[in-house]
Amino acid sequence: MTRWIRVSEQTAIGVLAALVVVTAAGFLQGAPWWLEVFAHFRWQYVLVSAPLSVFFFYRRRLRQAVVAGLVLLINGAPVADVQFAGSPGAAAADPGGYAKVLSLNLWHVNSTPAAVRAYLVDSDADLLFLTEVTPEWKDVLSSLEDSYPHRFHTADRSLTDGSRLGIMVLSKDPLIETLPHVDRSTGRAFAQTVRVDNPRAPWTLIGVHLKKPLFDHAAHQQRQLKALTRAIRQAVGPVVVAGDFNMTPFSPKFRTLLVQTRTNRAAGGLNASWPSWIGPFGIPIDHVLVKHGMRARTAVGPYVGSDHRPMVTHVEWGG
């Protein structure tokens, strides 16, 4: 038993040392991608450091218990901020406009299209924004034409795993204007801007699917993020930005995006969305943002065969 305790303490000390390193790396401003990536896992650091602090306290390792507690506090603060903050702007008591928006990365290798279709129909959302739309997925979605007669699809100009992916808006209300955003260097359709003719008040959706922040993709994501920032700032009136950002709200780049575009992340909590099969223990990389003065609340949807969970958002804005 003594040997087991000694091994457990040594292992815990090693884990704590690693937590200190990755926590510090995640706070480095302007760090290269392989350091900045550690910022995305603050929720996981909380989940590990909390039991560690209890373990060290129980074992009377007070110095290690204090360090684990500090790691918990440092990572817990931004997690709590994301969990309890979001879209503080209140809409009018009688909202000028309202929309229910559902965004989902379909996953191009999803083998349960019938389940996805049933979920989309049952959601009764006013607008759907979908990513990783393959030609096969377009065929599936064509059966929703009665519910969503207005649609806008933009395909990638390059292939991913042998498939031509794309992004797509399906809307109950007419689309007044549509604009695709394609990364010329990669051929990736990373965003769409659509103006929706809502009966009470027109509004704009900017649907997003950014590159991953890894290896060479990190430079592509940064370029797409700059273009997205310009698109949001140029949009007028009520604006909703939704989709797969491939970054968490703990990323310095994400915080910069909010500041530069005067947007807020929708309320509703952490909303871990990827990978879908580990539920609330995953990371939040799918988001909904709204311009200041709007009110929005997001909830994570069920598992529908994709590696992402759906994001369902109710949005209100003043007239």
ROTIKOL-458338 format. One record per residue (C-alpha): x, y, z; residue number from 1. Coordinates in nm, 2 decimals. Layout:
atom px: X | py: Y | pz: Z | i: NUM;
...
END
This chain:
atom px: 0.00 | py: 0.00 | pz: 0.00 | i: 1;
atom px: 0.29 | py: 0.24 | pz: 0.08 | i: 2;
atom px: 0.44 | py: 0.18 | pz: -0.26 | i: 3;
atom px: 0.10 | py: 0.24 | pz: -0.43 | i: 4;
atom px: 0.07 | py: 0.57 | pz: -0.24 | i: 5;
atom px: 0.42 | py: 0.68 | pz: -0.33 | i: 6;
atom px: 0.36 | py: 0.60 | pz: -0.70 | i: 7;
atom px: 0.02 | py: 0.79 | pz: -0.69 | i: 8;
atom px: 0.18 | py: 1.10 | pz: -0.53 | i: 9;
atom px: 0.46 | py: 1.10 | pz: -0.79 | i: 10;
atom px: 0.22 | py: 1.06 | pz: -1.07 | i: 11;
atom px: 0.00 | py: 1.34 | pz: -0.93 | i: 12;
atom px: 0.30 | py: 1.57 | pz: -0.90 | i: 13;
atom px: 0.39 | py: 1.50 | pz: -1.26 | i: 14;
atom px: 0.04 | py: 1.58 | pz: -1.38 | i: 15;
atom px: 0.04 | py: 1.90 | pz: -1.17 | i: 16;
atom px: 0.37 | py: 2.01 | pz: -1.33 | i: 17;
atom px: 0.23 | py: 1.95 | pz: -1.67 | i: 18;
atom px: -0.08 | py: 2.15 | pz: -1.58 | i: 19;
atom px: 0.13 | py: 2.44 | pz: -1.47 | i: 20;
atom px: 0.32 | py: 2.44 | pz: -1.80 | i: 21;
atom px: 0.02 | py: 2.41 | pz: -2.03 | i: 22;
atom px: -0.18 | py: 2.67 | pz: -1.83 | i: 23;
atom px: 0.10 | py: 2.92 | pz: -1.86 | i: 24;
atom px: 0.15 | py: 2.84 | pz: -2.23 | i: 25;
atom px: -0.22 | py: 2.91 | pz: -2.30 | i: 26;
atom px: -0.19 | py: 3.27 | pz: -2.17 | i: 27;
atom px: 0.11 | py: 3.37 | pz: -2.39 | i: 28;
atom px: 0.00 | py: 3.65 | pz: -2.62 | i: 29;
atom px: 0.11 | py: 3.62 | pz: -2.99 | i: 30;
atom px: 0.24 | py: 3.27 | pz: -2.92 | i: 31;
atom px: 0.29 | py: 3.03 | pz: -3.22 | i: 32;
atom px: 0.00 | py: 2.79 | pz: -3.28 | i: 33;
atom px: 0.16 | py: 2.50 | pz: -3.10 | i: 34;
atom px: 0.15 | py: 2.70 | pz: -2.77 | i: 35;
atom px: -0.17 | py: 2.89 | pz: -2.83 | i: 36;
atom px: -0.35 | py: 2.55 | pz: -2.88 | i: 37;
atom px: -0.32 | py: 2.49 | pz: -2.50 | i: 38;
atom px: -0.56 | py: 2.78 | pz: -2.43 | i: 39;
atom px: -0.85 | py: 2.58 | pz: -2.57 | i: 40;
atom px: -0.85 | py: 2.33 | pz: -2.29 | i: 41;
atom px: -0.92 | py: 2.54 | pz: -1.98 | i: 42;
atom px: -1.23 | py: 2.34 | pz: -1.90 | i: 43;
atom px: -1.03 | py: 2.02 | pz: -1.90 | i: 44;
atom px: -0.76 | py: 2.17 | pz: -1.68 | i: 45;
atom px: -1.04 | py: 2.26 | pz: -1.43 | i: 46;
atom px: -1.17 | py: 1.90 | pz: -1.44 | i: 47;
atom px: -0.82 | py: 1.77 | pz: -1.36 | i: 48;
atom px: -0.69 | py: 2.03 | pz: -1.12 | i: 49;
atom px: -1.00 | py: 2.01 | pz: -0.89 | i: 50;
atom px: -0.95 | py: 1.65 | pz: -0.78 | i: 51;
atom px: -0.57 | py: 1.70 | pz: -0.77 | i: 52;
atom px: -0.61 | py: 1.98 | pz: -0.51 | i: 53;
atom px: -0.83 | py: 1.75 | pz: -0.30 | i: 54;
atom px: -0.58 | py: 1.46 | pz: -0.33 | i: 55;
atom px: -0.28 | py: 1.67 | pz: -0.22 | i: 56;
atom px: -0.48 | py: 1.83 | pz: 0.06 | i: 57;
atom px: -0.58 | py: 1.48 | pz: 0.18 | i: 58;
atom px: -0.22 | py: 1.36 | pz: 0.16 | i: 59;
atom px: -0.10 | py: 1.67 | pz: 0.35 | i: 60;
atom px: 0.10 | py: 1.79 | pz: 0.06 | i: 61;
atom px: 0.01 | py: 2.15 | pz: 0.13 | i: 62;
atom px: 0.25 | py: 2.31 | pz: -0.12 | i: 63;
atom px: 0.12 | py: 2.10 | pz: -0.40 | i: 64;
atom px: -0.23 | py: 2.15 | pz: -0.29 | i: 65;
atom px: -0.18 | py: 2.53 | pz: -0.31 | i: 66;
atom px: -0.03 | py: 2.51 | pz: -0.66 | i: 67;
atom px: -0.32 | py: 2.29 | pz: -0.77 | i: 68;
atom px: -0.56 | py: 2.53 | pz: -0.62 | i: 69;
atom px: -0.40 | py: 2.82 | pz: -0.81 | i: 70;
atom px: -0.42 | py: 2.63 | pz: -1.13 | i: 71;
atom px: -0.78 | py: 2.56 | pz: -1.06 | i: 72;
atom px: -0.85 | py: 2.93 | pz: -0.99 | i: 73;
atom px: -0.65 | py: 3.06 | pz: -1.29 | i: 74;
atom px: -0.84 | py: 2.83 | pz: -1.53 | i: 75;
atom px: -1.17 | py: 2.84 | pz: -1.35 | i: 76;
atom px: -1.20 | py: 3.21 | pz: -1.38 | i: 77;
atom px: -1.23 | py: 3.23 | pz: -1.76 | i: 78;
atom px: -1.44 | py: 2.91 | pz: -1.76 | i: 79;
atom px: -1.68 | py: 3.08 | pz: -1.52 | i: 80;
atom px: -1.68 | py: 3.39 | pz: -1.73 | i: 81;
atom px: -1.79 | py: 3.20 | pz: -2.03 | i: 82;
atom px: -2.04 | py: 2.99 | pz: -1.84 | i: 83;
atom px: -2.23 | py: 3.28 | pz: -1.68 | i: 84;
atom px: -2.17 | py: 3.57 | pz: -1.93 | i: 85;
atom px: -2.29 | py: 3.64 | pz: -2.28 | i: 86;
atom px: -2.50 | py: 3.88 | pz: -2.49 | i: 87;
atom px: -2.58 | py: 4.12 | pz: -2.20 | i: 88;
atom px: -2.76 | py: 4.36 | pz: -2.43 | i: 89;
atom px: -3.13 | py: 4.34 | pz: -2.37 | i: 90;
atom px: -3.38 | py: 4.36 | pz: -2.65 | i: 91;
atom px: -3.69 | py: 4.57 | pz: -2.63 | i: 92;
atom px: -3.98 | py: 4.44 | pz: -2.41 | i: 93;
atom px: -4.17 | py: 4.39 | pz: -2.74 | i: 94;
atom px: -3.89 | py: 4.26 | pz: -2.96 | i: 95;
atom px: -3.88 | py: 4.41 | pz: -3.31 | i: 96;
atom px: -3.75 | py: 4.08 | pz: -3.44 | i: 97;
atom px: -3.70 | py: 3.72 | pz: -3.33 | i: 98;
atom px: -3.54 | py: 3.42 | pz: -3.49 | i: 99;
atom px: -3.46 | py: 3.06 | pz: -3.39 | i: 100;
atom px: -3.13 | py: 2.96 | pz: -3.55 | i: 101;
atom px: -2.99 | py: 2.61 | pz: -3.57 | i: 102;
atom px: -2.62 | py: 2.56 | pz: -3.67 | i: 103;
atom px: -2.46 | py: 2.22 | pz: -3.72 | i: 104;
atom px: -2.15 | py: 2.07 | pz: -3.87 | i: 105;
atom px: -2.31 | py: 1.77 | pz: -4.05 | i: 106;
atom px: -1.97 | py: 1.58 | pz: -4.07 | i: 107;
atom px: -1.90 | py: 1.45 | pz: -4.42 | i: 108;
atom px: -1.87 | py: 1.09 | pz: -4.30 | i: 109;
atom px: -2.19 | py: 1.10 | pz: -4.09 | i: 110;
atom px: -2.37 | py: 0.77 | pz: -4.15 | i: 111;
atom px: -2.71 | py: 0.87 | pz: -4.00 | i: 112;
atom px: -2.86 | py: 1.11 | pz: -4.24 | i: 113;
atom px: -3.22 | py: 1.00 | pz: -4.16 | i: 114;
atom px: -3.16 | py: 1.09 | pz: -3.79 | i: 115;
atom px: -3.02 | py: 1.43 | pz: -3.89 | i: 116;
atom px: -3.31 | py: 1.50 | pz: -4.12 | i: 117;
atom px: -3.57 | py: 1.41 | pz: -3.86 | i: 118;
atom px: -3.39 | py: 1.63 | pz: -3.60 | i: 119;
atom px: -3.38 | py: 1.93 | pz: -3.84 | i: 120;
atom px: -3.75 | py: 1.90 | pz: -3.92 | i: 121;
atom px: -3.85 | py: 1.86 | pz: -3.55 | i: 122;
atom px: -3.64 | py: 2.16 | pz: -3.45 | i: 123;
atom px: -3.88 | py: 2.40 | pz: -3.63 | i: 124;
atom px: -3.59 | py: 2.65 | pz: -3.65 | i: 125;
atom px: -3.65 | py: 2.96 | pz: -3.86 | i: 126;
atom px: -3.30 | py: 2.92 | pz: -4.02 | i: 127;
atom px: -3.05 | py: 2.64 | pz: -4.05 | i: 128;
atom px: -2.68 | py: 2.69 | pz: -4.11 | i: 129;
atom px: -2.50 | py: 2.37 | pz: -4.20 | i: 130;
atom px: -2.14 | py: 2.29 | pz: -4.28 | i: 131;
atom px: -1.95 | py: 2.00 | pz: -4.44 | i: 132;
atom px: -2.23 | py: 1.97 | pz: -4.69 | i: 133;
atom px: -2.14 | py: 1.71 | pz: -4.95 | i: 134;
atom px: -2.33 | py: 1.64 | pz: -5.27 | i: 135;
atom px: -2.49 | py: 1.34 | pz: -5.08 | i: 136;
atom px: -2.60 | py: 1.57 | pz: -4.80 | i: 137;
atom px: -2.74 | py: 1.81 | pz: -5.05 | i: 138;
atom px: -2.97 | py: 1.53 | pz: -5.18 | i: 139;
atom px: -3.08 | py: 1.46 | pz: -4.82 | i: 140;
atom px: -3.15 | py: 1.83 | pz: -4.76 | i: 141;
atom px: -3.35 | py: 1.87 | pz: -5.08 | i: 142;
atom px: -3.63 | py: 1.68 | pz: -4.90 | i: 143;
atom px: -3.67 | py: 1.98 | pz: -4.66 | i: 144;
atom px: -3.77 | py: 2.22 | pz: -4.94 | i: 145;
atom px: -4.13 | py: 2.24 | pz: -4.82 | i: 146;
atom px: -4.02 | py: 2.36 | pz: -4.48 | i: 147;
atom px: -3.72 | py: 2.56 | pz: -4.60 | i: 148;
atom px: -3.79 | py: 2.69 | pz: -4.95 | i: 149;
atom px: -3.51 | py: 2.95 | pz: -4.94 | i: 150;
atom px: -3.15 | py: 2.83 | pz: -4.95 | i: 151;
atom px: -2.80 | py: 2.93 | pz: -5.04 | i: 152;
atom px: -2.52 | py: 2.68 | pz: -5.09 | i: 153;
atom px: -2.15 | py: 2.75 | pz: -5.15 | i: 154;
atom px: -1.92 | py: 2.47 | pz: -5.23 | i: 155;
atom px: -1.54 | py: 2.45 | pz: -5.17 | i: 156;
atom px: -1.32 | py: 2.48 | pz: -5.47 | i: 157;
atom px: -1.09 | py: 2.20 | pz: -5.34 | i: 158;
atom px: -1.15 | py: 1.85 | pz: -5.21 | i: 159;
atom px: -1.14 | py: 1.72 | pz: -4.85 | i: 160;
atom px: -1.08 | py: 1.35 | pz: -4.81 | i: 161;
atom px: -1.20 | py: 1.31 | pz: -5.17 | i: 162;
atom px: -1.52 | py: 1.50 | pz: -5.11 | i: 163;
atom px: -1.63 | py: 1.85 | pz: -5.21 | i: 164;
atom px: -1.76 | py: 2.00 | pz: -4.90 | i: 165;
atom px: -1.96 | py: 2.32 | pz: -4.87 | i: 166;
atom px: -2.17 | py: 2.54 | pz: -4.64 | i: 167;
atom px: -2.54 | py: 2.60 | pz: -4.67 | i: 168;
atom px: -2.82 | py: 2.82 | pz: -4.54 | i: 169;
atom px: -3.18 | py: 2.70 | pz: -4.54 | i: 170;
atom px: -3.45 | py: 2.95 | pz: -4.44 | i: 171;
atom px: -3.82 | py: 2.97 | pz: -4.39 | i: 172;
atom px: -3.81 | py: 3.35 | pz: -4.48 | i: 173;
atom px: -3.68 | py: 3.49 | pz: -4.81 | i: 174;
atom px: -3.31 | py: 3.57 | pz: -4.85 | i: 175;
atom px: -3.28 | py: 3.93 | pz: -4.98 | i: 176;
atom px: -2.90 | py: 3.92 | pz: -5.04 | i: 177;
atom px: -2.64 | py: 3.65 | pz: -5.04 | i: 178;
atom px: -2.27 | py: 3.67 | pz: -5.04 | i: 179;
atom px: -2.01 | py: 3.38 | pz: -5.03 | i: 180;
atom px: -1.67 | py: 3.41 | pz: -4.87 | i: 181;
atom px: -1.41 | py: 3.18 | pz: -5.02 | i: 182;
atom px: -1.05 | py: 3.17 | pz: -4.92 | i: 183;
atom px: -0.87 | py: 3.21 | pz: -5.25 | i: 184;
atom px: -0.55 | py: 3.04 | pz: -5.13 | i: 185;
atom px: -0.72 | py: 2.72 | pz: -5.02 | i: 186;
atom px: -1.05 | py: 2.72 | pz: -5.21 | i: 187;
atom px: -1.23 | py: 2.68 | pz: -4.88 | i: 188;
atom px: -1.58 | py: 2.83 | pz: -4.85 | i: 189;
atom px: -1.53 | py: 2.96 | pz: -4.49 | i: 190;
atom px: -1.84 | py: 3.19 | pz: -4.46 | i: 191;
atom px: -2.17 | py: 3.31 | pz: -4.60 | i: 192;
atom px: -2.35 | py: 3.64 | pz: -4.55 | i: 193;
atom px: -2.72 | py: 3.63 | pz: -4.61 | i: 194;
atom px: -2.98 | py: 3.90 | pz: -4.55 | i: 195;
atom px: -3.31 | py: 3.75 | pz: -4.42 | i: 196;
atom px: -3.64 | py: 3.91 | pz: -4.49 | i: 197;
atom px: -3.80 | py: 3.85 | pz: -4.15 | i: 198;
atom px: -4.17 | py: 3.96 | pz: -4.14 | i: 199;
atom px: -4.11 | py: 4.18 | pz: -3.83 | i: 200;
atom px: -3.75 | py: 4.30 | pz: -3.90 | i: 201;
atom px: -3.49 | py: 4.20 | pz: -4.15 | i: 202;
atom px: -3.16 | py: 4.07 | pz: -4.01 | i: 203;
atom px: -2.83 | py: 3.93 | pz: -4.13 | i: 204;
atom px: -2.67 | py: 3.59 | pz: -4.07 | i: 205;
atom px: -2.30 | py: 3.53 | pz: -4.12 | i: 206;
atom px: -2.24 | py: 3.16 | pz: -4.12 | i: 207;
atom px: -1.89 | py: 3.04 | pz: -4.04 | i: 208;
atom px: -1.67 | py: 2.74 | pz: -4.09 | i: 209;
atom px: -1.30 | py: 2.83 | pz: -4.02 | i: 210;
atom px: -1.00 | py: 2.62 | pz: -4.06 | i: 211;
atom px: -0.85 | py: 2.43 | pz: -3.77 | i: 212;
atom px: -0.57 | py: 2.62 | pz: -3.58 | i: 213;
atom px: -0.31 | py: 2.34 | pz: -3.63 | i: 214;
atom px: 0.00 | py: 2.32 | pz: -3.84 | i: 215;
atom px: -0.03 | py: 2.50 | pz: -4.18 | i: 216;
atom px: -0.40 | py: 2.54 | pz: -4.12 | i: 217;
atom px: -0.33 | py: 2.80 | pz: -3.84 | i: 218;
atom px: -0.22 | py: 3.06 | pz: -4.10 | i: 219;
atom px: -0.53 | py: 2.99 | pz: -4.31 | i: 220;
atom px: -0.75 | py: 3.03 | pz: -4.00 | i: 221;
atom px: -0.59 | py: 3.36 | pz: -3.92 | i: 222;
atom px: -0.64 | py: 3.49 | pz: -4.27 | i: 223;
atom px: -1.01 | py: 3.38 | pz: -4.27 | i: 224;
atom px: -1.06 | py: 3.53 | pz: -3.93 | i: 225;
atom px: -0.94 | py: 3.87 | pz: -4.06 | i: 226;
atom px: -1.18 | py: 3.85 | pz: -4.35 | i: 227;
atom px: -1.46 | py: 3.74 | pz: -4.12 | i: 228;
atom px: -1.39 | py: 4.05 | pz: -3.89 | i: 229;
atom px: -1.43 | py: 4.27 | pz: -4.20 | i: 230;
atom px: -1.75 | py: 4.11 | pz: -4.30 | i: 231;
atom px: -1.91 | py: 4.15 | pz: -3.95 | i: 232;
atom px: -1.80 | py: 4.51 | pz: -3.92 | i: 233;
atom px: -1.95 | py: 4.59 | pz: -4.27 | i: 234;
atom px: -2.28 | py: 4.42 | pz: -4.19 | i: 235;
atom px: -2.56 | py: 4.66 | pz: -4.08 | i: 236;
atom px: -2.86 | py: 4.62 | pz: -3.86 | i: 237;
atom px: -2.92 | py: 4.31 | pz: -3.65 | i: 238;
atom px: -2.63 | py: 4.06 | pz: -3.71 | i: 239;
atom px: -2.60 | py: 3.70 | pz: -3.60 | i: 240;
atom px: -2.27 | py: 3.51 | pz: -3.66 | i: 241;
atom px: -2.30 | py: 3.13 | pz: -3.62 | i: 242;
atom px: -2.12 | py: 2.81 | pz: -3.70 | i: 243;
atom px: -1.80 | py: 2.61 | pz: -3.65 | i: 244;
atom px: -1.52 | py: 2.85 | pz: -3.55 | i: 245;
atom px: -1.27 | py: 2.58 | pz: -3.47 | i: 246;
atom px: -1.16 | py: 2.78 | pz: -3.16 | i: 247;
atom px: -1.28 | py: 2.81 | pz: -2.81 | i: 248;
atom px: -1.38 | py: 3.13 | pz: -2.63 | i: 249;
atom px: -1.06 | py: 3.10 | pz: -2.43 | i: 250;
atom px: -0.85 | py: 3.17 | pz: -2.74 | i: 251;
atom px: -0.69 | py: 3.52 | pz: -2.76 | i: 252;
atom px: -0.80 | py: 3.53 | pz: -3.12 | i: 253;
atom px: -1.16 | py: 3.48 | pz: -3.02 | i: 254;
atom px: -1.15 | py: 3.75 | pz: -2.76 | i: 255;
atom px: -1.00 | py: 3.99 | pz: -3.02 | i: 256;
atom px: -1.28 | py: 3.90 | pz: -3.26 | i: 257;
atom px: -1.54 | py: 4.00 | pz: -3.01 | i: 258;
atom px: -1.37 | py: 4.33 | pz: -2.93 | i: 259;
atom px: -1.31 | py: 4.43 | pz: -3.30 | i: 260;
atom px: -1.66 | py: 4.34 | pz: -3.41 | i: 261;
atom px: -1.85 | py: 4.47 | pz: -3.11 | i: 262;
atom px: -2.02 | py: 4.13 | pz: -3.07 | i: 263;
atom px: -2.11 | py: 3.91 | pz: -2.77 | i: 264;
atom px: -2.12 | py: 3.54 | pz: -2.75 | i: 265;
atom px: -2.47 | py: 3.41 | pz: -2.69 | i: 266;
atom px: -2.56 | py: 3.34 | pz: -2.33 | i: 267;
atom px: -2.64 | py: 2.98 | pz: -2.22 | i: 268;
atom px: -2.31 | py: 2.86 | pz: -2.08 | i: 269;
atom px: -2.00 | py: 2.67 | pz: -2.20 | i: 270;
atom px: -2.19 | py: 2.46 | pz: -2.45 | i: 271;
atom px: -1.92 | py: 2.20 | pz: -2.53 | i: 272;
atom px: -1.99 | py: 2.09 | pz: -2.88 | i: 273;
atom px: -1.69 | py: 1.87 | pz: -2.99 | i: 274;
atom px: -1.62 | py: 1.59 | pz: -2.99 | i: 275;
atom px: -1.99 | py: 1.51 | pz: -2.96 | i: 276;
atom px: -1.96 | py: 1.17 | pz: -2.80 | i: 277;
atom px: -1.81 | py: 1.30 | pz: -2.48 | i: 278;
atom px: -2.09 | py: 1.55 | pz: -2.42 | i: 279;
atom px: -2.02 | py: 1.82 | pz: -2.16 | i: 280;
atom px: -1.65 | py: 1.71 | pz: -2.12 | i: 281;
atom px: -1.57 | py: 1.83 | pz: -2.47 | i: 282;
atom px: -1.46 | py: 2.17 | pz: -2.59 | i: 283;
atom px: -1.68 | py: 2.46 | pz: -2.72 | i: 284;
atom px: -1.57 | py: 2.54 | pz: -3.07 | i: 285;
atom px: -1.92 | py: 2.61 | pz: -3.22 | i: 286;
atom px: -2.06 | py: 2.95 | pz: -3.13 | i: 287;
atom px: -2.32 | py: 3.21 | pz: -3.19 | i: 288;
atom px: -2.23 | py: 3.58 | pz: -3.17 | i: 289;
atom px: -2.47 | py: 3.87 | pz: -3.18 | i: 290;
atom px: -2.41 | py: 4.25 | pz: -3.22 | i: 291;
atom px: -2.43 | py: 4.46 | pz: -2.91 | i: 292;
atom px: -2.79 | py: 4.54 | pz: -2.82 | i: 293;
atom px: -2.92 | py: 4.20 | pz: -2.92 | i: 294;
atom px: -3.02 | py: 3.92 | pz: -2.69 | i: 295;
atom px: -2.94 | py: 3.56 | pz: -2.76 | i: 296;
atom px: -2.93 | py: 3.23 | pz: -2.57 | i: 297;
atom px: -2.78 | py: 2.91 | pz: -2.70 | i: 298;
atom px: -2.83 | py: 2.54 | pz: -2.60 | i: 299;
atom px: -2.65 | py: 2.24 | pz: -2.72 | i: 300;
atom px: -2.86 | py: 1.99 | pz: -2.91 | i: 301;
atom px: -2.85 | py: 1.61 | pz: -2.90 | i: 302;
atom px: -2.61 | py: 1.37 | pz: -3.06 | i: 303;
atom px: -2.71 | py: 1.31 | pz: -3.43 | i: 304;
atom px: -2.42 | py: 1.11 | pz: -3.56 | i: 305;
atom px: -2.19 | py: 1.41 | pz: -3.63 | i: 306;
atom px: -1.87 | py: 1.47 | pz: -3.44 | i: 307;
atom px: -2.02 | py: 1.81 | pz: -3.35 | i: 308;
atom px: -2.34 | py: 1.88 | pz: -3.15 | i: 309;
atom px: -2.60 | py: 2.11 | pz: -3.29 | i: 310;
atom px: -2.63 | py: 2.47 | pz: -3.15 | i: 311;
atom px: -2.99 | py: 2.60 | pz: -3.11 | i: 312;
atom px: -3.02 | py: 2.97 | pz: -3.05 | i: 313;
atom px: -3.31 | py: 3.20 | pz: -2.98 | i: 314;
atom px: -3.23 | py: 3.56 | pz: -3.08 | i: 315;
atom px: -3.42 | py: 3.88 | pz: -3.01 | i: 316;
atom px: -3.36 | py: 4.24 | pz: -3.11 | i: 317;
atom px: -3.53 | py: 4.57 | pz: -3.07 | i: 318;
atom px: -3.72 | py: 4.73 | pz: -3.36 | i: 319;
END
